[in-house]
C-alpha cells in the first residue's frame, strides 16, 4: 500500500498551500513584467492567460515589478492576467525509466510513451561540485572513433569541445560516439537545432542501438530563448542523476553556441549592455556554471563532448574563445577535409586532449606523437610535393611522411557505421608508427 501511494505522497509534499499572486503590467518582446507576486530570481511562475497556462521564470526584479521570461509564446497574454508563483525553481523528474526516452526542455516526455515514474526530482540549476572533492581523471573512455581514441585519448570525466563551422559533421561525429562508446549511458542534448534535424538525429544518426542506452533532450531553434537555455541545464541535470547512480555518463551536447545566443537574447532583453559582438557579460558568467557541472565525482563520471559552432571557421569567436579556456581539450573539424570527403573531418594537428598522456599510456602516446610528426612534416612540405619540386632522398623526415601518408589517411577516415574496438585502434596505430621499410631493406 505504501508503494502504491508513494508518488502521490511525494507530489502532495511538493505542493505549497499558500499561493502568491501578481498581475501582468507589461509585455515587451520576450520580456514580461508583473506587479508581484512575491518571488525569487529563478523561481517558476504560471501565467493564467485566459484558459491557457504559460510557464515562465523570474529573471529579474525591479522595484515592485517582477520581470519574467516565458517558456512558450507571449501571444495571448494581456494586462491584468494573473501570475502565480510556484515556490520553487525548475526541477527535472528523473529515474531509470529515462533510458530510451526523448524529453523537452523541462524534462517532460516528447515521445508519447507516458510520464517518467519514480517521484525523484533534480534541480536544473544546480551548482558545480566542490573542486577539491573531484577525483583526478585517470582512466580512458572509448569513443569508437579511431582518430580520437588513437591520437586524442579522452579520460572518463574529461570535457572536450568539438569546434567546427556549419555542415562539417559535428552531429554525425556525436552519433558515432553515442553508438560506439563504452560509457554506461548517453545523455544527448539537441539545443537550438532545426526541427527537421532532431528527428533525423534520433532515427538515422543515433539509431535504435544508440537510443536504447540514451536519453535525448530537445529544444529546437523555434523555441523561446529561455527554453533553449534551460534545455541545456535540464540535460546536465539528467546526466548528474545517472552519475550519482555510480555510472559513467557520456554527455553529448549540440550546441553550446546556441545556448550562448539564447543567453544573449535574454541578457539584452533584460537591459544588460552588449559587449564583444553583442554578447552581454552574463554569457561569460554562465558558461563556467554550465560546463563545470560535468566531470568526475566520488560516485561516477560525466564525460562531456560539447559542440561549438564557429562562424566563418573563426576560432577567436567570443563563444569559442570562452569555452576553449574552460574545457579540457578541443577537437577541430576542418572544412577542407570535409570537402575532400575525409570523414570524420578531424584536423589532428589543430586538436588536443589535455589528459591524453595521462590516460593513454607511454606506448600509445609515443605512437601518437610519431604520427603527429608525420602529419606536421607532410603539411610543411606539401606545396613542394604537389608541384613536383621535392626529390626523394633529400630529407629522410619528408620521405617517411610521404611513405606513411596513405596508411595514416586510411586510419583517420572512418565510415559512420564502422565501429572500431580500442584494441584494433591501438594495434593499427602501433603498426603505422613503425619506421618505413627502405628499398634496400625490402630487397
Backbone torsions as a table, in degrees:
resi	resn	phi	psi	omega
1	UNK	NA	-40.5	179.4
2	UNK	-60.7	-40.5	-178.9
3	UNK	-66.4	-38.1	-177.4
4	UNK	-63.8	-41.3	-174.7
5	UNK	-96.6	4.7	-175.8
6	UNK	-59.5	-47.3	-176.5
7	UNK	-67.7	-32.9	178.0
8	UNK	-69.8	-37.1	178.2
9	UNK	-64.6	-42.7	179.6
10	UNK	-64.5	-37.7	177.5
11	UNK	-64.5	-43.1	179.5
12	UNK	-63.3	-35.5	179.9
13	UNK	-67.7	-26.2	-179.0
14	UNK	-83.1	-11.2	-176.7
15	UNK	-82.1	128.9	175.5
16	UNK	-92.2	117.1	-176.8
17	UNK	-70.4	-15.5	180.0
18	UNK	-102.4	121.4	-178.7
19	UNK	-101.0	130.1	173.3
20	UNK	-98.6	124.1	-172.4
21	UNK	-123.2	138.9	172.7
22	UNK	-127.9	-175.8	-179.3
23	UNK	-132.4	138.1	178.9
24	UNK	-62.6	132.8	178.4
25	UNK	-120.1	-18.2	-176.2
26	UNK	-161.6	140.4	172.7
27	UNK	-131.4	117.9	-179.4
28	UNK	-137.1	108.7	-177.4
29	UNK	63.2	-124.3	-179.7
30	UNK	-95.1	0.3	-178.6
31	UNK	-100.7	131.6	178.6
32	UNK	-118.9	134.7	177.2
33	UNK	-116.5	143.8	176.9
34	UNK	-137.9	153.2	173.7
35	UNK	-89.4	103.5	-168.8
36	UNK	80.7	179.8	0.3
37	UNK	-81.5	177.9	172.3
38	UNK	-69.4	111.8	-174.9
39	UNK	-152.0	160.5	178.4
40	UNK	-104.7	159.8	177.0
41	UNK	-63.5	130.5	-177.7
42	UNK	95.8	-8.2	-178.2
43	UNK	-77.2	144.1	177.0
44	UNK	-80.9	141.8	175.4
45	UNK	-133.1	161.0	176.9
46	UNK	-120.5	124.0	177.9
47	UNK	-95.1	121.9	-178.3
48	UNK	-92.1	86.8	-178.2
49	UNK	-93.2	87.0	-175.1
50	UNK	65.5	-122.9	178.0
51	UNK	-91.1	-0.5	-178.1
52	UNK	-100.6	135.1	175.0
53	UNK	-104.2	120.7	-178.3
54	UNK	-110.9	124.3	179.9
55	UNK	-79.9	135.1	-179.2
56	UNK	-141.0	166.1	-179.6
57	UNK	-132.6	140.4	178.3
58	UNK	-74.3	121.5	-179.6
59	UNK	-114.2	-8.6	-179.9
60	UNK	-170.1	160.6	178.4
61	UNK	-130.2	131.8	-179.7
62	UNK	-138.1	108.9	-175.0
63	UNK	54.6	-124.0	179.1
64	UNK	-92.8	6.6	-177.7
65	UNK	-98.8	143.9	177.1
66	UNK	-108.2	126.8	178.8
67	UNK	-97.2	128.2	-175.7
68	UNK	-125.7	151.1	168.5
69	UNK	-117.2	136.7	-177.4
70	UNK	-92.7	151.8	175.5
71	UNK	-83.4	-16.4	179.1
72	UNK	-119.3	-144.7	179.7
73	UNK	-89.0	149.9	174.5
74	UNK	-84.4	-7.7	-179.5
75	UNK	-60.0	131.3	179.5
76	UNK	100.6	-14.3	178.4
77	UNK	-80.4	137.4	177.6
78	UNK	-135.2	163.5	-179.8
79	UNK	-59.1	132.4	178.7
80	UNK	97.4	-10.0	177.0
81	UNK	-60.8	144.6	-179.2
82	UNK	-74.3	144.5	174.0
83	UNK	-122.5	118.4	-176.7
84	UNK	-111.2	122.6	178.6
85	UNK	-76.2	139.9	-178.9
86	UNK	-87.1	-22.1	-178.6
87	UNK	88.6	1.1	-178.8
88	UNK	-151.2	156.2	174.1
89	UNK	-77.3	-178.9	179.2
90	UNK	-64.7	128.4	176.4
91	UNK	-125.8	146.3	-172.6
92	UNK	-109.8	125.7	175.0
93	UNK	-70.0	129.8	-176.5
94	UNK	-133.2	148.5	173.9
95	UNK	-175.2	175.6	177.4
96	UNK	-66.2	-15.0	179.5
97	UNK	-72.7	-4.7	179.8
98	UNK	-70.0	-24.5	-177.1
99	UNK	-59.6	132.6	-179.3
100	UNK	80.4	7.7	-175.7
101	UNK	-105.4	158.7	176.6
102	UNK	-118.7	125.1	-173.2
103	UNK	-119.4	161.3	173.9
104	UNK	-93.1	-171.4	-173.9
105	UNK	-70.4	-11.4	175.3
106	UNK	-102.6	0.4	-179.6
107	UNK	90.6	8.8	178.2
108	UNK	-91.2	147.3	-174.7
109	UNK	-63.5	142.3	173.7
110	UNK	-110.6	-11.5	-169.6
111	UNK	-93.1	2.3	177.8
112	UNK	70.1	20.2	-178.7
113	UNK	-99.3	14.3	178.4
114	UNK	98.3	170.4	-177.7
115	UNK	-73.1	162.2	177.2
116	UNK	-86.9	117.1	-179.1
117	UNK	-82.4	174.1	175.4
118	UNK	120.3	-35.0	177.1
119	UNK	74.2	9.5	179.4
120	UNK	-101.6	139.3	-178.9
121	UNK	-126.9	140.0	175.0
122	UNK	-114.2	139.1	176.8
123	UNK	-68.5	133.8	178.8
124	UNK	-68.0	-36.1	-176.3
125	UNK	-101.8	60.5	179.5
126	UNK	-81.7	160.1	176.9
127	UNK	-83.8	149.6	172.8
128	UNK	-62.2	159.4	179.5
129	UNK	-67.0	158.7	171.5
130	UNK	-60.3	124.7	-175.8
131	UNK	-60.9	-28.9	-178.5
132	UNK	-78.9	-10.6	179.5
133	UNK	-94.0	0.8	-176.1
134	UNK	-90.8	123.7	173.0
135	UNK	-64.5	156.2	179.0
136	UNK	-72.6	155.4	175.8
137	UNK	-82.0	113.1	-175.8
138	UNK	-131.0	-15.7	-176.0
139	UNK	-111.3	141.4	179.4
140	UNK	-75.6	145.7	168.6
141	UNK	-115.5	142.1	-176.2
142	UNK	-93.7	134.3	177.0
143	UNK	-104.3	-19.9	-176.1
144	UNK	82.4	0.9	177.7
145	UNK	-104.1	118.3	-173.2
146	UNK	-58.2	-43.7	-177.0
147	UNK	-61.5	-33.2	179.7
148	UNK	-82.1	-52.0	-177.1
149	UNK	-63.7	-33.7	-177.5
150	UNK	-84.9	-42.7	-171.5
151	UNK	-113.1	-14.2	-177.7
152	UNK	-136.3	54.3	-173.7
153	UNK	-52.8	135.5	-176.0
154	UNK	-116.5	138.9	180.0
155	UNK	-96.5	159.3	175.3
156	UNK	-65.9	121.8	-177.9
157	UNK	94.6	2.8	176.9
158	UNK	-83.4	155.5	179.3
159	UNK	-120.0	120.8	-177.0
160	UNK	-118.5	143.2	174.6
161	UNK	-103.7	139.3	174.0
162	UNK	-109.5	107.6	-174.5
163	UNK	-102.0	128.0	-178.8
164	UNK	-166.2	158.6	170.6
165	UNK	-78.5	-178.8	-178.3
166	UNK	-72.7	141.3	174.3
167	UNK	74.4	23.4	-178.0
168	UNK	-103.7	-7.8	173.5
169	UNK	115.0	25.0	-179.6
170	UNK	-64.9	-50.6	-177.2
171	UNK	-64.7	-37.7	178.8
172	UNK	-64.3	-40.7	178.2
173	UNK	-64.0	-41.0	176.8
174	UNK	-61.6	-39.8	178.3
175	UNK	-63.9	-39.6	177.2
176	UNK	-61.4	-42.7	-179.9
177	UNK	-65.8	-43.2	-178.6
178	UNK	-60.7	-39.0	-177.5
179	UNK	-76.7	-31.6	-168.1
180	UNK	-109.2	-7.3	-176.2
181	UNK	-69.5	156.3	174.9
182	UNK	-98.0	15.3	173.8
183	UNK	-66.8	156.2	-178.2
184	UNK	-71.0	-35.4	-176.3
185	UNK	-152.1	145.8	174.2
186	UNK	-104.4	137.8	168.0
187	UNK	-117.7	116.0	-174.7
188	UNK	-108.3	122.7	178.7
189	UNK	-110.0	115.4	177.2
190	UNK	-107.6	93.9	-173.1
191	UNK	-108.9	120.4	177.8
192	UNK	77.9	13.7	179.5
193	UNK	-75.9	158.0	172.0
194	UNK	-64.2	145.0	-179.8
195	UNK	-57.3	-37.6	178.7
196	UNK	-62.6	-39.6	-174.0
197	UNK	-71.7	-26.6	-177.4
198	UNK	-62.3	-50.4	-179.5
199	UNK	-68.7	-36.2	178.1
200	UNK	-63.6	-39.3	179.5
201	UNK	-63.9	-43.8	-177.6
202	UNK	-65.9	-46.0	-173.0
203	UNK	-84.4	-39.4	-173.0
204	UNK	-99.9	-47.0	-175.5
205	UNK	-80.2	-50.5	-180.0
206	UNK	-76.1	-50.4	178.1
207	UNK	73.5	168.2	-179.7
208	UNK	-58.4	-36.7	-179.1
209	UNK	-63.6	-45.3	-179.5
210	UNK	-73.2	-36.8	-177.6
211	UNK	-68.2	-28.5	-175.6
212	UNK	-59.3	-33.6	178.5
213	UNK	-118.9	38.0	-178.9
214	UNK	-132.3	160.0	168.2
215	UNK	-124.8	129.6	-177.5
216	UNK	-113.0	128.4	176.7
217	UNK	-114.6	126.6	-173.8
218	UNK	-121.7	133.4	168.6
219	UNK	-142.3	99.5	-170.1
220	UNK	-74.0	170.7	-174.1
221	UNK	-64.6	-23.0	-179.9
222	UNK	-84.1	-3.2	177.6
223	UNK	-72.0	151.2	175.5
224	UNK	-59.8	156.6	-176.5
225	UNK	-57.4	-36.6	179.6
226	UNK	-66.1	-36.4	178.3
227	UNK	-65.3	-40.0	177.7
228	UNK	-66.2	-42.7	-178.7
229	UNK	-65.0	-46.8	-177.1
230	UNK	-73.1	-24.0	174.4
231	UNK	-59.8	-35.9	178.0
232	UNK	-64.2	-42.7	-178.7
233	UNK	-73.5	-33.9	176.6
234	UNK	-62.8	-44.5	178.6
235	UNK	-61.1	-40.4	179.5
236	UNK	-66.8	-37.7	178.0
237	UNK	-64.0	-40.1	177.3
238	UNK	-62.9	-42.0	177.8
239	UNK	-63.0	-38.0	179.4
240	UNK	-65.2	-35.6	178.3
241	UNK	-61.5	-49.7	-178.9
242	UNK	-67.3	-34.8	175.2
243	UNK	-60.1	-42.3	-179.0
244	UNK	-69.2	-13.6	174.4
245	UNK	-87.0	6.8	178.6
246	UNK	87.0	16.9	-176.5
247	UNK	-97.5	158.9	169.2
248	UNK	-93.6	114.9	-173.6
249	UNK	-105.7	136.8	172.7
250	UNK	-104.6	111.3	178.4
251	UNK	-96.6	112.1	-178.8
252	UNK	-107.6	111.4	-164.9
253	UNK	-119.9	118.6	-178.0
254	UNK	-134.9	104.8	4.6
255	UNK	-140.1	155.2	179.0
256	UNK	-66.0	-33.8	-178.0
257	UNK	-60.4	-41.1	-179.0
258	UNK	-72.3	-27.3	172.8
259	UNK	-67.6	-42.8	178.8
260	UNK	-63.5	-37.7	178.3
261	UNK	-67.7	-36.0	175.6
262	UNK	-64.4	-40.7	176.8
263	UNK	-63.6	-35.5	178.0
264	UNK	-64.9	-44.9	179.0
265	UNK	-60.6	-42.3	-179.3
266	UNK	-68.1	-44.5	-178.9
267	UNK	-63.0	-44.0	-179.8
268	UNK	-67.7	-38.6	178.1
269	UNK	-65.4	-30.3	179.7
270	UNK	-84.3	-0.4	175.5
271	UNK	99.4	9.6	177.6
272	UNK	-71.2	147.1	178.2
273	UNK	-75.7	138.9	176.5
274	UNK	-72.7	141.7	178.5
275	UNK	-116.7	-128.0	-176.5
276	UNK	-62.4	121.5	-180.0
277	UNK	51.8	33.6	174.6
278	UNK	85.6	-3.4	179.6
279	UNK	-79.2	130.8	178.9
280	UNK	-78.6	167.1	179.3
281	UNK	-58.3	-28.1	-178.0
282	UNK	-64.3	-22.9	178.5
283	UNK	-65.3	-48.5	179.8
284	UNK	-65.8	-30.2	-180.0
285	UNK	-74.5	-37.2	-173.8
286	UNK	-79.1	-28.0	-176.3
287	UNK	-59.3	-49.9	178.8
288	UNK	-61.8	-35.0	-179.0
289	UNK	-64.4	-30.1	177.7
290	UNK	-83.8	-50.0	-171.6
291	UNK	-74.4	-28.9	-179.0
292	UNK	-74.6	-8.3	179.8
293	UNK	-75.4	-21.3	174.5
294	UNK	-86.3	165.2	-178.6
295	UNK	132.6	-161.3	-178.5
296	UNK	-90.5	157.4	172.4
297	UNK	-147.2	174.7	179.3
298	UNK	-68.3	-18.0	-176.6
299	UNK	-100.2	-46.0	-176.8
300	UNK	-158.2	-162.8	-178.3
301	UNK	-137.1	153.8	169.2
302	UNK	-124.0	110.7	174.7
303	UNK	-93.1	121.7	-174.2
304	UNK	-107.7	131.1	168.0
305	UNK	-116.4	111.8	-175.3
306	UNK	-112.8	125.5	177.1
307	UNK	-88.4	142.0	178.8
308	UNK	-128.4	120.4	-179.5
309	UNK	-84.1	112.4	-179.0
310	UNK	-98.2	120.5	-177.9
311	UNK	-69.8	129.6	-179.6
312	UNK	55.5	31.6	-180.0
313	UNK	55.6	33.1	-178.0
314	UNK	-93.5	107.0	-179.0
315	UNK	-74.2	-7.8	177.6
316	UNK	-95.9	11.4	172.6
317	UNK	-55.2	142.3	-176.2
318	UNK	-54.8	-41.1	-179.7
319	UNK	-68.8	-46.3	-179.9
320	UNK	-60.7	-41.8	-178.6
321	UNK	-66.3	-41.5	179.5
322	UNK	-65.4	-47.2	-176.0
323	UNK	-68.3	-38.7	-178.4
324	UNK	-61.1	-31.6	179.3
325	UNK	-77.1	-14.0	-178.4
326	UNK	-97.0	-38.3	-172.5
327	UNK	-78.1	171.8	-175.6
328	UNK	-98.8	19.9	179.4
329	UNK	154.7	166.9	-179.6
330	UNK	-144.5	145.2	175.9
331	UNK	-115.8	121.1	-177.8
332	UNK	-102.3	124.6	176.4
333	UNK	-95.8	125.8	-174.0
334	UNK	-94.0	130.5	176.2
335	UNK	-67.5	-34.0	179.0
336	UNK	-63.2	-42.0	177.7
337	UNK	-65.8	-40.5	179.0
338	UNK	-63.1	-40.0	179.1
339	UNK	-66.9	-24.1	177.2
340	UNK	-90.6	12.6	179.7
341	UNK	61.9	34.7	178.0
342	UNK	-101.2	100.4	-177.7
343	UNK	-124.5	143.2	-8.8
344	UNK	-64.3	143.2	-171.4
345	UNK	-82.2	52.4	-177.1
346	UNK	-83.7	120.6	173.9
347	UNK	-85.6	99.6	-172.8
348	UNK	-61.9	-38.9	-175.5
349	UNK	-70.5	-24.9	177.9
350	UNK	-95.6	2.4	-177.8
351	UNK	-110.2	153.0	-179.3
352	UNK	-153.8	143.2	171.2
353	UNK	-116.6	118.6	-173.7
354	UNK	-72.8	-13.0	179.5
355	UNK	-110.4	10.2	-175.0
356	UNK	-60.2	-46.2	-177.2
357	UNK	-64.9	-29.7	-178.5
358	UNK	-74.4	-44.2	-172.1
359	UNK	-94.0	-16.2	-173.2
360	UNK	-87.6	-30.6	-175.1
361	UNK	91.8	163.5	-173.0
362	UNK	-65.2	-45.6	-175.5
363	UNK	-65.4	-44.3	178.6
364	UNK	-63.4	-43.5	-179.4
365	UNK	-64.5	-38.7	178.9
366	UNK	-64.5	-46.8	-179.4
367	UNK	-64.3	-41.3	178.7
368	UNK	-63.0	-38.9	178.6
369	UNK	-64.2	-38.9	179.0
370	UNK	-64.4	-43.7	-178.9
371	UNK	-67.6	-39.5	175.4
372	UNK	-59.9	-39.7	179.0
373	UNK	-63.6	-43.2	177.7
374	UNK	-60.0	-44.0	179.9
375	UNK	-63.5	-40.8	-179.2
376	UNK	-67.3	-43.6	-179.4
377	UNK	-64.2	-44.0	179.5
378	UNK	-63.8	-39.8	179.4
379	UNK	-62.3	-38.2	179.4
380	UNK	-68.8	-33.8	-176.3
381	UNK	-100.6	5.4	-171.7
382	UNK	-60.2	-41.7	-179.4
383	UNK	-61.6	-43.6	179.0
384	UNK	-63.2	-41.2	-178.6
385	UNK	-65.6	-43.1	-175.8
386	UNK	-67.4	-33.0	-179.6
387	UNK	-90.5	1.5	178.3
388	UNK	78.5	16.9	-178.1
389	UNK	-85.8	-11.7	179.8
390	UNK	-96.2	134.5	179.8
391	UNK	-110.8	130.4	-178.9
392	UNK	-56.1	134.7	-179.3
393	UNK	100.0	-11.3	-179.4
394	UNK	-71.1	-34.7	-177.4
395	UNK	-145.0	117.3	-177.1
396	UNK	-63.1	-32.8	178.9
397	UNK	-65.5	-43.4	178.9
398	UNK	-67.5	-39.3	177.5
399	UNK	-58.8	-43.4	-179.9
400	UNK	-66.4	-39.7	180.0
401	UNK	-64.6	-39.9	178.7
402	UNK	-66.7	-41.7	-178.2
403	UNK	-65.2	-35.9	-177.4
404	UNK	-88.0	-9.0	-175.0
405	UNK	-54.6	-50.3	-178.1
406	UNK	-62.0	-42.8	-178.0
407	UNK	-69.2	-35.6	176.7
408	UNK	-66.2	-41.9	179.9
409	UNK	-63.1	-43.9	178.2
410	UNK	-63.0	-35.4	179.8
411	UNK	-67.3	-41.1	-174.7
412	UNK	-78.4	-28.6	178.8
413	UNK	-82.8	129.8	-176.4
414	UNK	-144.8	130.6	177.8
415	UNK	-67.8	147.8	-176.6
416	UNK	-63.0	-27.0	-178.8
417	UNK	-97.8	11.3	-175.1
418	UNK	-102.6	100.9	175.9
419	UNK	-74.5	149.4	179.3
420	UNK	-136.5	107.7	178.4
421	UNK	-60.2	153.1	-177.3
422	UNK	-60.2	-40.4	-178.7
423	UNK	-60.1	-42.2	179.0
424	UNK	-66.2	-41.0	179.2
425	UNK	-60.2	-48.1	-177.5
426	UNK	-67.8	-34.6	178.0
427	UNK	-66.0	-45.8	178.8
428	UNK	-64.4	-38.3	179.3
429	UNK	-61.7	-44.6	-179.4
430	UNK	-64.9	-38.2	178.9
431	UNK	-64.9	-40.8	-180.0
432	UNK	-67.5	-33.9	-177.2
433	UNK	-72.8	-15.3	178.8
434	UNK	-64.4	143.8	179.8
435	UNK	-58.0	141.5	178.9
436	UNK	-65.9	148.2	179.4
437	UNK	-82.9	125.4	179.5
438	UNK	-75.9	168.5	-178.1
439	UNK	-62.1	-41.5	-179.2
440	UNK	-66.0	-39.4	179.2
441	UNK	-67.6	-36.1	-179.2
442	UNK	-65.7	-33.3	-179.5
443	UNK	-79.5	NA	NA
